[in-house]
Amino acid sequence: MKYILGWFIVFIFSLNLSAQQDLTLFQFSGIPQNNLVNPAQLPDDKLIIGLPLLSSVNSVYNNRTFTFNEGFVTSDGTLIIDPELLVNSLDDNNFLHTQVQDQWFLVGYRVKNHYFKIGISEKLSVDFSFPKSMFDFILRGNAHYLGERVSIDKLGINANHYREISLGYATEINEKWQVGGHLNILFGLANIHTESSSLGIYTDPETFDITIDGNLEVNTSGVDALQGETIDYLTNGKNLGLGIDLGVMYKANEKLELSMSLIDIGFINWKSDLKTFTNDSKTFTLTGLDIKPFIANNNLDGDSLINEVTDSLATIFSLNELEKQYTTTLTPKWYGGAKYYINSKHRLYGSFMLQFFKENIRSGISLGYELDVNKNFGLTANYSLFSGSFSNIGLGLRVRGGPVQLYIMSDSALASLNFFNFRSIHYRFGINILIGEIKEAAPKKTHLL
């Protein structure tokens, strides 16, 4: 047993623990929105109406490498960047993730063991990946890298805004099995996507000239439309896509429940307001630009540096611009969990998730407790590991008066005390109208196991 436990611990800590989470929502009973992360979940009421615009509001910020306080300092009441402090806190490869989602429409109806729903959500996310070498080059200046090629291969961005119309169905096959799925129709509104990036910077040891080489291709759609009429932007129906979510739940016995889901499998074809920027593997040389003079007394003169770099790049680093249709995929997520029923009110649970982002796999793990008093009140608390952080306390609360249900939860509740000291911030809240409580039906006699 100790041998198995030891290898399990090694496995967990060897993972890149960083992900969009929702680990609390996955195991929180009594909330129709847990169907978002596991389509096999059935609600406890016949009619579910999400309050328009406030059905489910979700915000996420993940930074696996550093907190705000690890890169910025206060001097004489002024907030400034501490370049050396910031660079020393970075990993070789780093990423920032922000996400805002609003399920602004939800109607669901349950007929006995069958649940049908339609939901409309607005989804906005930004993923930015960057190598430590890029910031190290800015801090030290090119003189520190004479005759060396500094690789910035991992530089990239994926910003996405799309609308999702989700048609869902879930059913209880028998007393042991529940299955469900969503068919999602996607409408892309704006996108910035780094198709390829394998850049490097070389400083000539004799002339100090900077040469930028490698491949770069960035696709965009809808960026110009953002500056136009808001109605035209929000009603664009030319960038279509499809997605599916799948879920299953298995009640092994009266005490143990297992669940699993795979969500956000899909793609969007981008066809409107297109611009693609590429360098066609050309090399660019910047003569006489030395970044080091812009750093004095550990303070970066950002305005002067940006102006100098912008002017130089506009003249020398000219990219080809063309119009090209392209396709992006969503970021799939896999959830797995187990819940142990101590009795009808008290439960223990564990959850694990994997998020597949290009060639990287991000993960999170959670252990928690749930108190399910009745349909009017429930709460949960858990401890999670993700985003390279070990201080994630998750909390969730749901309350109900008559047909109105209010819920709020967070996978990183302690971040409320001081946002600047945490690498991950997450909140989800919403309001539902629930009508017609489902009565327990006699179990069916058919068995799959």
C-alpha beads as a LAMMPS data file, in Angstrom:
LAMMPS data file: protein, C-alpha beads

449 atoms
448 bonds

1 atom types
1 bond types

-500.0 500.0 xlo xhi
-500.0 500.0 ylo yhi
-500.0 500.0 zlo zhi

Masses

1 110.0

Atoms # bond

1 1 1 0.000 0.000 0.000
2 1 1 2.800 2.460 0.905
3 1 1 4.522 1.582 -2.379
4 1 1 1.390 2.378 -4.422
5 1 1 0.744 5.601 -2.471
6 1 1 4.322 6.740 -3.013
7 1 1 4.123 6.282 -6.774
8 1 1 0.746 8.057 -6.828
9 1 1 2.277 11.094 -5.085
10 1 1 5.202 11.124 -7.526
11 1 1 2.751 10.955 -10.447
12 1 1 0.633 13.862 -9.177
13 1 1 3.561 16.187 -8.515
14 1 1 5.157 15.368 -11.873
15 1 1 2.108 16.738 -13.693
16 1 1 1.807 20.275 -14.988
17 1 1 -0.874 21.234 -12.466
18 1 1 -2.484 24.151 -14.232
19 1 1 -5.914 24.342 -15.772
20 1 1 -9.220 26.042 -16.148
21 1 1 -10.801 24.465 -13.150
22 1 1 -14.524 24.191 -12.171
23 1 1 -13.539 21.314 -9.884
24 1 1 -16.049 22.547 -7.290
25 1 1 -18.929 22.695 -9.772
26 1 1 -18.233 19.148 -10.999
27 1 1 -19.171 17.659 -7.603
28 1 1 -21.649 20.238 -6.239
29 1 1 -25.116 18.636 -6.022
30 1 1 -28.446 20.420 -6.372
31 1 1 -27.367 22.956 -9.027
32 1 1 -28.598 22.522 -12.622
33 1 1 -25.377 24.112 -13.907
34 1 1 -23.293 21.073 -12.915
35 1 1 -24.685 19.689 -16.172
36 1 1 -22.277 22.118 -17.896
37 1 1 -19.256 20.077 -16.814
38 1 1 -20.972 16.677 -16.738
39 1 1 -23.853 16.320 -19.244
40 1 1 -25.032 13.156 -17.456
41 1 1 -26.222 15.173 -14.438
42 1 1 -30.014 15.302 -14.037
43 1 1 -31.680 18.157 -12.095
44 1 1 -33.990 17.573 -9.124
45 1 1 -36.788 19.741 -10.567
46 1 1 -39.072 19.475 -13.561
47 1 1 -38.644 22.980 -14.971
48 1 1 -35.387 24.924 -14.835
49 1 1 -35.113 28.527 -15.967
50 1 1 -31.839 30.367 -15.665
51 1 1 -32.359 34.027 -14.866
52 1 1 -31.553 35.904 -18.108
53 1 1 -27.944 37.173 -18.150
54 1 1 -27.375 35.727 -14.660
55 1 1 -27.945 32.011 -15.167
56 1 1 -24.229 31.286 -14.744
57 1 1 -21.418 33.856 -14.757
58 1 1 -17.935 32.347 -14.657
59 1 1 -14.552 34.113 -14.524
60 1 1 -11.092 32.523 -14.418
61 1 1 -7.534 33.815 -14.228
62 1 1 -4.580 31.419 -14.210
63 1 1 -0.898 32.261 -14.102
64 1 1 1.176 29.209 -13.312
65 1 1 4.459 31.053 -12.876
66 1 1 4.197 34.217 -10.794
67 1 1 1.797 36.302 -8.722
68 1 1 1.292 40.007 -9.275
69 1 1 3.356 40.769 -6.168
70 1 1 6.252 38.725 -7.551
71 1 1 6.648 41.005 -10.562
72 1 1 5.612 44.422 -9.328
73 1 1 6.754 46.542 -6.377
74 1 1 5.632 49.808 -4.822
75 1 1 8.118 52.681 -4.660
76 1 1 7.046 56.003 -3.096
77 1 1 3.420 55.061 -3.644
78 1 1 3.968 54.200 -7.322
79 1 1 3.512 50.725 -8.762
80 1 1 6.482 49.757 -10.946
81 1 1 7.836 46.610 -12.608
82 1 1 10.788 44.961 -10.913
83 1 1 12.344 43.297 -13.994
84 1 1 14.867 41.120 -12.166
85 1 1 12.283 39.963 -9.625
86 1 1 9.868 39.160 -12.432
87 1 1 12.352 37.245 -14.592
88 1 1 13.681 35.221 -11.652
89 1 1 10.148 34.015 -10.918
90 1 1 9.566 32.712 -14.463
91 1 1 9.820 29.124 -15.685
92 1 1 11.472 28.286 -19.000
93 1 1 8.003 28.249 -20.593
94 1 1 5.095 30.226 -19.133
95 1 1 1.446 30.924 -19.808
96 1 1 -1.360 33.239 -18.779
97 1 1 -5.010 32.235 -19.091
98 1 1 -8.069 34.407 -18.606
99 1 1 -11.655 33.464 -19.296
100 1 1 -15.117 34.959 -18.889
101 1 1 -18.264 32.976 -19.625
102 1 1 -21.895 33.974 -19.259
103 1 1 -24.704 31.474 -19.708
104 1 1 -27.311 34.145 -20.306
105 1 1 -30.148 31.814 -21.298
106 1 1 -31.176 28.409 -19.922
107 1 1 -34.422 26.441 -20.101
108 1 1 -34.535 22.796 -19.086
109 1 1 -37.369 20.313 -18.617
110 1 1 -37.293 16.918 -16.975
111 1 1 -39.855 14.226 -17.785
112 1 1 -39.393 11.263 -15.427
113 1 1 -35.877 9.967 -16.205
114 1 1 -35.293 12.207 -19.216
115 1 1 -33.915 15.750 -19.216
116 1 1 -33.940 18.157 -22.157
117 1 1 -32.346 21.598 -22.163
118 1 1 -31.305 24.502 -24.321
119 1 1 -28.719 27.034 -23.214
120 1 1 -27.000 30.031 -24.808
121 1 1 -23.592 31.142 -23.568
122 1 1 -21.115 33.860 -24.427
123 1 1 -17.498 32.679 -24.095
124 1 1 -14.352 34.803 -24.138
125 1 1 -10.855 33.457 -23.412
126 1 1 -7.226 34.476 -23.873
127 1 1 -4.227 32.134 -23.651
128 1 1 -0.784 33.716 -23.870
129 1 1 2.353 31.565 -23.790
130 1 1 5.859 32.984 -23.633
131 1 1 9.413 31.809 -22.882
132 1 1 11.538 33.136 -20.041
133 1 1 14.306 33.857 -22.558
134 1 1 12.271 36.686 -24.078
135 1 1 12.050 38.621 -20.813
136 1 1 15.599 37.697 -19.908
137 1 1 16.765 39.233 -23.189
138 1 1 14.870 42.455 -22.448
139 1 1 16.283 42.644 -18.914
140 1 1 19.940 41.892 -19.675
141 1 1 20.125 43.528 -23.089
142 1 1 21.553 42.057 -26.267
143 1 1 25.146 42.670 -25.130
144 1 1 24.782 39.768 -22.710
145 1 1 24.053 37.368 -25.603
146 1 1 26.816 38.192 -28.060
147 1 1 27.211 35.360 -30.562
148 1 1 24.226 33.459 -29.107
149 1 1 20.799 32.728 -30.541
150 1 1 18.032 33.330 -27.989
151 1 1 15.079 31.071 -28.743
152 1 1 11.554 32.431 -28.311
153 1 1 9.844 29.430 -29.889
154 1 1 7.052 29.198 -27.321
155 1 1 5.696 32.695 -27.960
156 1 1 2.028 32.570 -28.937
157 1 1 -1.495 33.796 -28.301
158 1 1 -4.943 32.295 -28.710
159 1 1 -7.756 34.765 -28.044
160 1 1 -11.284 33.585 -28.736
161 1 1 -14.795 35.049 -28.513
162 1 1 -17.727 32.903 -29.592
163 1 1 -21.380 32.221 -28.825
164 1 1 -22.621 28.729 -28.051
165 1 1 -26.150 27.391 -28.482
166 1 1 -26.239 24.101 -26.578
167 1 1 -28.901 21.397 -27.001
168 1 1 -28.665 18.857 -24.193
169 1 1 -30.148 15.503 -23.269
170 1 1 -29.549 13.288 -20.231
171 1 1 -31.236 10.120 -19.071
172 1 1 -31.184 7.638 -16.227
173 1 1 -30.917 4.240 -17.889
174 1 1 -31.437 2.331 -14.659
175 1 1 -30.588 2.637 -10.958
176 1 1 -26.871 2.446 -11.762
177 1 1 -26.246 4.355 -14.998
178 1 1 -26.845 7.919 -16.188
179 1 1 -25.597 9.239 -19.525
180 1 1 -25.905 12.548 -21.306
181 1 1 -24.570 14.769 -24.047
182 1 1 -24.680 18.232 -25.588
183 1 1 -24.695 19.223 -29.226
184 1 1 -23.231 22.724 -29.391
185 1 1 -23.675 25.085 -32.333
186 1 1 -20.889 27.664 -32.284
187 1 1 -20.802 31.178 -33.749
188 1 1 -17.302 32.662 -33.843
189 1 1 -17.130 36.428 -33.291
190 1 1 -13.398 37.216 -32.958
191 1 1 -10.159 35.277 -32.884
192 1 1 -6.392 35.804 -32.760
193 1 1 -4.483 32.570 -33.221
194 1 1 -0.751 31.899 -33.511
195 1 1 -0.595 29.185 -36.127
196 1 1 3.185 28.784 -35.894
197 1 1 6.013 30.486 -34.020
198 1 1 9.646 29.383 -34.073
199 1 1 11.505 32.643 -33.695
200 1 1 15.027 33.345 -32.493
201 1 1 17.165 36.419 -31.811
202 1 1 20.891 36.519 -32.621
203 1 1 23.297 39.339 -31.679
204 1 1 26.397 39.785 -33.822
205 1 1 29.476 39.885 -31.529
206 1 1 31.216 42.440 -33.771
207 1 1 28.490 44.910 -34.765
208 1 1 25.872 44.237 -32.043
209 1 1 23.273 43.979 -34.834
210 1 1 20.190 41.967 -33.875
211 1 1 18.925 39.373 -36.341
212 1 1 15.453 37.843 -35.947
213 1 1 14.933 34.560 -37.767
214 1 1 12.412 31.733 -37.906
215 1 1 8.762 31.289 -38.841
216 1 1 5.752 33.267 -37.677
217 1 1 2.117 33.041 -38.750
218 1 1 -0.737 34.720 -36.896
219 1 1 -4.354 34.347 -38.038
220 1 1 -7.046 36.851 -37.064
221 1 1 -10.772 37.175 -37.610
222 1 1 -13.208 39.824 -36.419
223 1 1 -10.547 42.183 -35.072
224 1 1 -11.504 45.045 -37.400
225 1 1 -15.197 44.359 -36.737
226 1 1 -14.598 45.141 -33.064
227 1 1 -14.028 48.760 -34.072
228 1 1 -17.240 48.907 -36.096
229 1 1 -20.903 48.717 -35.171
230 1 1 -21.511 46.658 -32.029
231 1 1 -24.705 45.087 -33.387
232 1 1 -22.966 43.948 -36.585
233 1 1 -20.160 42.401 -34.552
234 1 1 -22.436 40.567 -32.101
235 1 1 -24.781 39.211 -34.792
236 1 1 -22.086 37.845 -37.106
237 1 1 -23.147 34.354 -38.170
238 1 1 -20.478 33.583 -40.783
239 1 1 -17.941 31.785 -38.559
240 1 1 -19.713 28.533 -37.797
241 1 1 -18.552 25.590 -35.724
242 1 1 -19.740 22.501 -33.898
243 1 1 -18.956 20.962 -30.544
244 1 1 -20.041 18.070 -28.344
245 1 1 -19.915 17.264 -24.640
246 1 1 -20.319 13.741 -23.242
247 1 1 -20.856 12.496 -19.703
248 1 1 -21.568 9.335 -17.721
249 1 1 -22.323 8.502 -14.086
250 1 1 -22.220 5.090 -12.425
251 1 1 -23.611 4.223 -8.988
252 1 1 -21.481 1.302 -7.906
253 1 1 -23.548 0.808 -4.741
254 1 1 -25.486 2.845 -2.192
255 1 1 -22.291 4.519 -0.976
256 1 1 -20.111 5.059 -4.054
257 1 1 -20.812 7.121 -7.172
258 1 1 -18.363 7.468 -10.075
259 1 1 -18.567 10.093 -12.811
260 1 1 -16.671 11.077 -15.940
261 1 1 -17.083 13.623 -18.734
262 1 1 -15.354 14.931 -21.831
263 1 1 -16.366 18.449 -22.827
264 1 1 -15.480 21.128 -25.381
265 1 1 -14.697 18.800 -28.256
266 1 1 -15.179 20.930 -31.338
267 1 1 -14.007 23.470 -33.893
268 1 1 -14.828 26.832 -35.486
269 1 1 -14.305 27.732 -39.154
270 1 1 -13.262 31.379 -39.453
271 1 1 -14.422 32.970 -42.729
272 1 1 -15.142 36.676 -42.109
273 1 1 -12.997 39.775 -41.542
274 1 1 -9.818 37.759 -42.061
275 1 1 -6.192 38.847 -41.794
276 1 1 -3.184 36.543 -41.668
277 1 1 0.284 37.891 -40.893
278 1 1 3.357 35.880 -41.856
279 1 1 7.070 36.496 -42.326
280 1 1 7.552 33.678 -44.894
281 1 1 10.719 32.575 -43.036
282 1 1 12.442 35.852 -43.833
283 1 1 15.264 37.154 -41.603
284 1 1 15.203 40.671 -40.241
285 1 1 18.181 42.629 -38.964
286 1 1 17.938 45.573 -36.562
287 1 1 21.049 47.695 -36.638
288 1 1 22.191 49.684 -33.640
289 1 1 19.351 48.830 -31.233
290 1 1 20.674 48.134 -27.723
291 1 1 17.951 47.442 -25.198
292 1 1 20.167 47.676 -22.140
293 1 1 20.226 51.513 -21.968
294 1 1 16.477 51.490 -21.367
295 1 1 16.988 49.798 -17.990
296 1 1 18.458 51.910 -15.189
297 1 1 18.352 51.320 -11.433
298 1 1 16.219 48.211 -12.020
299 1 1 13.510 50.385 -13.640
300 1 1 12.410 49.767 -17.202
301 1 1 11.687 52.897 -19.255
302 1 1 8.830 51.172 -20.986
303 1 1 7.546 54.111 -23.047
304 1 1 10.912 54.876 -24.622
305 1 1 11.612 51.210 -25.256
306 1 1 8.248 50.617 -26.901
307 1 1 8.591 53.673 -29.117
308 1 1 12.082 52.657 -30.223
309 1 1 11.138 49.039 -30.880
310 1 1 7.905 49.993 -32.670
311 1 1 9.669 52.400 -35.010
312 1 1 12.396 49.873 -35.774
313 1 1 10.017 46.988 -36.338
314 1 1 7.704 49.033 -38.559
315 1 1 10.647 49.762 -40.849
316 1 1 12.517 46.474 -40.748
317 1 1 10.273 43.684 -39.533
318 1 1 7.549 43.997 -42.176
319 1 1 5.098 41.099 -42.309
320 1 1 3.113 39.882 -45.277
321 1 1 -0.640 40.361 -44.916
322 1 1 -3.127 38.112 -46.660
323 1 1 -6.687 36.876 -46.323
324 1 1 -7.009 33.172 -45.529
325 1 1 -9.774 31.043 -44.048
326 1 1 -8.680 28.871 -41.162
327 1 1 -10.003 26.532 -38.468
328 1 1 -9.352 26.485 -34.742
329 1 1 -10.243 23.764 -32.277
330 1 1 -11.666 24.174 -28.808
331 1 1 -9.708 23.192 -25.711
332 1 1 -11.039 19.763 -24.625
333 1 1 -11.324 18.938 -20.946
334 1 1 -11.676 15.570 -19.256
335 1 1 -13.178 15.254 -15.770
336 1 1 -13.201 12.200 -13.547
337 1 1 -14.523 11.900 -10.018
338 1 1 -15.712 9.717 -7.175
339 1 1 -18.190 10.601 -4.418
340 1 1 -18.665 8.625 -1.198
341 1 1 -21.994 8.973 0.628
342 1 1 -21.395 8.823 4.382
343 1 1 -25.159 9.234 4.736
344 1 1 -27.902 11.188 2.955
345 1 1 -26.456 14.569 3.992
346 1 1 -22.682 14.133 4.283
347 1 1 -20.404 13.173 1.394
348 1 1 -16.708 13.022 0.555
349 1 1 -15.414 13.369 -2.989
350 1 1 -12.346 13.527 -5.184
351 1 1 -12.005 15.031 -8.664
352 1 1 -9.349 15.087 -11.343
353 1 1 -9.246 16.973 -14.622
354 1 1 -7.075 17.198 -17.713
355 1 1 -7.129 20.095 -20.160
356 1 1 -5.632 19.514 -23.610
357 1 1 -4.073 22.699 -24.992
358 1 1 -2.140 22.083 -28.204
359 1 1 0.841 19.890 -27.268
360 1 1 0.424 20.567 -23.535
361 1 1 -1.699 18.808 -20.943
362 1 1 -2.761 20.872 -17.945
363 1 1 -4.266 19.243 -14.905
364 1 1 -5.910 19.767 -11.549
365 1 1 -6.894 17.589 -8.618
366 1 1 -9.308 18.182 -5.752
367 1 1 -10.463 16.505 -2.509
368 1 1 -13.567 17.783 -0.767
369 1 1 -16.601 17.506 1.465
370 1 1 -20.264 18.235 0.691
371 1 1 -23.140 18.970 3.065
372 1 1 -26.499 18.491 1.320
373 1 1 -29.080 19.534 3.930
374 1 1 -32.113 19.723 1.635
375 1 1 -33.288 21.399 -1.560
376 1 1 -33.026 24.820 0.127
377 1 1 -29.461 24.684 1.426
378 1 1 -26.172 23.011 0.606
379 1 1 -22.488 23.778 0.836
380 1 1 -19.146 22.275 -0.125
381 1 1 -15.464 22.801 0.655
382 1 1 -12.387 21.323 -1.003
383 1 1 -8.632 21.570 -1.372
384 1 1 -7.156 21.614 -4.876
385 1 1 -3.827 21.609 -6.670
386 1 1 -3.607 23.493 -9.960
387 1 1 -1.751 26.391 -11.613
388 1 1 1.424 25.427 -9.746
389 1 1 -0.299 26.548 -6.536
390 1 1 -0.810 24.714 -3.239
391 1 1 -3.084 27.243 -1.514
392 1 1 -6.382 26.646 -3.314
393 1 1 -9.363 26.316 -0.989
394 1 1 -12.620 25.827 -2.850
395 1 1 -15.976 26.819 -1.385
396 1 1 -19.526 26.582 -2.685
397 1 1 -22.923 27.658 -1.349
398 1 1 -26.454 27.261 -2.666
399 1 1 -29.588 28.672 -1.041
400 1 1 -33.205 28.601 -2.152
401 1 1 -36.362 30.432 -1.175
402 1 1 -39.458 29.143 -2.931
403 1 1 -38.602 28.642 -6.619
404 1 1 -35.579 31.008 -6.593
405 1 1 -32.124 29.468 -6.177
406 1 1 -28.915 31.452 -5.713
407 1 1 -25.498 29.818 -5.866
408 1 1 -21.899 31.014 -5.649
409 1 1 -18.632 29.084 -5.664
410 1 1 -14.897 29.411 -6.167
411 1 1 -12.009 26.990 -6.618
412 1 1 -9.678 29.576 -5.070
413 1 1 -11.751 31.366 -2.446
414 1 1 -8.722 32.647 -0.501
415 1 1 -7.832 34.874 -3.454
416 1 1 -10.608 37.193 -2.247
417 1 1 -8.348 38.183 0.659
418 1 1 -5.559 39.444 -1.612
419 1 1 -5.771 38.982 -5.383
420 1 1 -2.138 40.023 -5.848
421 1 1 -0.753 37.047 -3.888
422 1 1 -2.474 34.286 -5.868
423 1 1 -1.722 32.653 -9.201
424 1 1 -5.307 31.583 -9.760
425 1 1 -8.600 33.431 -9.326
426 1 1 -11.948 31.783 -10.018
427 1 1 -15.597 32.619 -9.347
428 1 1 -18.933 31.304 -10.563
429 1 1 -22.375 32.480 -9.507
430 1 1 -25.914 32.444 -10.833
431 1 1 -29.658 32.514 -10.182
432 1 1 -32.188 29.860 -11.216
433 1 1 -35.972 29.518 -11.135
434 1 1 -36.786 25.895 -10.187
435 1 1 -40.333 24.547 -10.413
436 1 1 -41.796 21.122 -9.647
437 1 1 -39.624 18.906 -7.467
438 1 1 -38.992 15.406 -8.830
439 1 1 -40.162 12.564 -6.610
440 1 1 -38.019 9.441 -6.339
441 1 1 -39.261 6.775 -8.719
442 1 1 -38.948 3.041 -8.215
443 1 1 -35.735 1.750 -9.846
444 1 1 -35.905 -0.100 -13.119
445 1 1 -35.057 -3.765 -13.219
446 1 1 -32.774 -3.713 -16.236
447 1 1 -29.057 -3.844 -15.483
448 1 1 -25.992 -3.080 -17.527
449 1 1 -23.677 -4.387 -14.809

Bonds

1 1 1 2
2 1 2 3
3 1 3 4
4 1 4 5
5 1 5 6
6 1 6 7
7 1 7 8
8 1 8 9
9 1 9 10
10 1 10 11
11 1 11 12
12 1 12 13
13 1 13 14
14 1 14 15
15 1 15 16
16 1 16 17
17 1 17 18
18 1 18 19
19 1 19 20
20 1 20 21
21 1 21 22
22 1 22 23
23 1 23 24
24 1 24 25
25 1 25 26
26 1 26 27
27 1 27 28
28 1 28 29
29 1 29 30
30 1 30 31
31 1 31 32
32 1 32 33
33 1 33 34
34 1 34 35
35 1 35 36
36 1 36 37
37 1 37 38
38 1 38 39
39 1 39 40
40 1 40 41
41 1 41 42
42 1 42 43
43 1 43 44
44 1 44 45
45 1 45 46
46 1 46 47
47 1 47 48
48 1 48 49
49 1 49 50
50 1 50 51
51 1 51 52
52 1 52 53
53 1 53 54
54 1 54 55
55 1 55 56
56 1 56 57
57 1 57 58
58 1 58 59
59 1 59 60
60 1 60 61
61 1 61 62
62 1 62 63
63 1 63 64
64 1 64 65
65 1 65 66
66 1 66 67
67 1 67 68
68 1 68 69
69 1 69 70
70 1 70 71
71 1 71 72
72 1 72 73
73 1 73 74
74 1 74 75
75 1 75 76
76 1 76 77
77 1 77 78
78 1 78 79
79 1 79 80
80 1 80 81
81 1 81 82
82 1 82 83
83 1 83 84
84 1 84 85
85 1 85 86
86 1 86 87
87 1 87 88
88 1 88 89
89 1 89 90
90 1 90 91
91 1 91 92
92 1 92 93
93 1 93 94
94 1 94 95
95 1 95 96
96 1 96 97
97 1 97 98
98 1 98 99
99 1 99 100
100 1 100 101
101 1 101 102
102 1 102 103
103 1 103 104
104 1 104 105
105 1 105 106
106 1 106 107
107 1 107 108
108 1 108 109
109 1 109 110
110 1 110 111
111 1 111 112
112 1 112 113
113 1 113 114
114 1 114 115
115 1 115 116
116 1 116 117
117 1 117 118
118 1 118 119
119 1 119 120
120 1 120 121
121 1 121 122
122 1 122 123
123 1 123 124
124 1 124 125
125 1 125 126
126 1 126 127
127 1 127 128
128 1 128 129
129 1 129 130
130 1 130 131
131 1 131 132
132 1 132 133
133 1 133 134
134 1 134 135
135 1 135 136
136 1 136 137
137 1 137 138
138 1 138 139
139 1 139 140
140 1 140 141
141 1 141 142
142 1 142 143
143 1 143 144
144 1 144 145
145 1 145 146
146 1 146 147
147 1 147 148
148 1 148 149
149 1 149 150
150 1 150 151
151 1 151 152
152 1 152 153
153 1 153 154
154 1 154 155
155 1 155 156
156 1 156 157
157 1 157 158
158 1 158 159
159 1 159 160
160 1 160 161
161 1 161 162
162 1 162 163
163 1 163 164
164 1 164 165
165 1 165 166
166 1 166 167
167 1 167 168
168 1 168 169
169 1 169 170
170 1 170 171
171 1 171 172
172 1 172 173
173 1 173 174
174 1 174 175
175 1 175 176
176 1 176 177
177 1 177 178
178 1 178 179
179 1 179 180
180 1 180 181
181 1 181 182
182 1 182 183
183 1 183 184
184 1 184 185
185 1 185 186
186 1 186 187
187 1 187 188
188 1 188 189
189 1 189 190
190 1 190 191
191 1 191 192
192 1 192 193
193 1 193 194
194 1 194 195
195 1 195 196
196 1 196 197
197 1 197 198
198 1 198 199
199 1 199 200
200 1 200 201
201 1 201 202
202 1 202 203
203 1 203 204
204 1 204 205
205 1 205 206
206 1 206 207
207 1 207 208
208 1 208 209
209 1 209 210
210 1 210 211
211 1 211 212
212 1 212 213
213 1 213 214
214 1 214 215
215 1 215 216
216 1 216 217
217 1 217 218
218 1 218 219
219 1 219 220
220 1 220 221
221 1 221 222
222 1 222 223
223 1 223 224
224 1 224 225
225 1 225 226
226 1 226 227
227 1 227 228
228 1 228 229
229 1 229 230
230 1 230 231
231 1 231 232
232 1 232 233
233 1 233 234
234 1 234 235
235 1 235 236
236 1 236 237
237 1 237 238
238 1 238 239
239 1 239 240
240 1 240 241
241 1 241 242
242 1 242 243
243 1 243 244
244 1 244 245
245 1 245 246
246 1 246 247
247 1 247 248
248 1 248 249
249 1 249 250
250 1 250 251
251 1 251 252
252 1 252 253
253 1 253 254
254 1 254 255
255 1 255 256
256 1 256 257
257 1 257 258
258 1 258 259
259 1 259 260
260 1 260 261
261 1 261 262
262 1 262 263
263 1 263 264
264 1 264 265
265 1 265 266
266 1 266 267
267 1 267 268
268 1 268 269
269 1 269 270
270 1 270 271
271 1 271 272
272 1 272 273
273 1 273 274
274 1 274 275
275 1 275 276
276 1 276 277
277 1 277 278
278 1 278 279
279 1 279 280
280 1 280 281
281 1 281 282
282 1 282 283
283 1 283 284
284 1 284 285
285 1 285 286
286 1 286 287
287 1 287 288
288 1 288 289
289 1 289 290
290 1 290 291
291 1 291 292
292 1 292 293
293 1 293 294
294 1 294 295
295 1 295 296
296 1 296 297
297 1 297 298
298 1 298 299
299 1 299 300
300 1 300 301
301 1 301 302
302 1 302 303
303 1 303 304
304 1 304 305
305 1 305 306
306 1 306 307
307 1 307 308
308 1 308 309
309 1 309 310
310 1 310 311
311 1 311 312
312 1 312 313
313 1 313 314
314 1 314 315
315 1 315 316
316 1 316 317
317 1 317 318
318 1 318 319
319 1 319 320
320 1 320 321
321 1 321 322
322 1 322 323
323 1 323 324
324 1 324 325
325 1 325 326
326 1 326 327
327 1 327 328
328 1 328 329
329 1 329 330
330 1 330 331
331 1 331 332
332 1 332 333
333 1 333 334
334 1 334 335
335 1 335 336
336 1 336 337
337 1 337 338
338 1 338 339
339 1 339 340
340 1 340 341
341 1 341 342
342 1 342 343
343 1 343 344
344 1 344 345
345 1 345 346
346 1 346 347
347 1 347 348
348 1 348 349
349 1 349 350
350 1 350 351
351 1 351 352
352 1 352 353
353 1 353 354
354 1 354 355
355 1 355 356
356 1 356 357
357 1 357 358
358 1 358 359
359 1 359 360
360 1 360 361
361 1 361 362
362 1 362 363
363 1 363 364
364 1 364 365
365 1 365 366
366 1 366 367
367 1 367 368
368 1 368 369
369 1 369 370
370 1 370 371
371 1 371 372
372 1 372 373
373 1 373 374
374 1 374 375
375 1 375 376
376 1 376 377
377 1 377 378
378 1 378 379
379 1 379 380
380 1 380 381
381 1 381 382
382 1 382 383
383 1 383 384
384 1 384 385
385 1 385 386
386 1 386 387
387 1 387 388
388 1 388 389
389 1 389 390
390 1 390 391
391 1 391 392
392 1 392 393
393 1 393 394
394 1 394 395
395 1 395 396
396 1 396 397
397 1 397 398
398 1 398 399
399 1 399 400
400 1 400 401
401 1 401 402
402 1 402 403
403 1 403 404
404 1 404 405
405 1 405 406
406 1 406 407
407 1 407 408
408 1 408 409
409 1 409 410
410 1 410 411
411 1 411 412
412 1 412 413
413 1 413 414
414 1 414 415
415 1 415 416
416 1 416 417
417 1 417 418
418 1 418 419
419 1 419 420
420 1 420 421
421 1 421 422
422 1 422 423
423 1 423 424
424 1 424 425
425 1 425 426
426 1 426 427
427 1 427 428
428 1 428 429
429 1 429 430
430 1 430 431
431 1 431 432
432 1 432 433
433 1 433 434
434 1 434 435
435 1 435 436
436 1 436 437
437 1 437 438
438 1 438 439
439 1 439 440
440 1 440 441
441 1 441 442
442 1 442 443
443 1 443 444
444 1 444 445
445 1 445 446
446 1 446 447
447 1 447 448
448 1 448 449
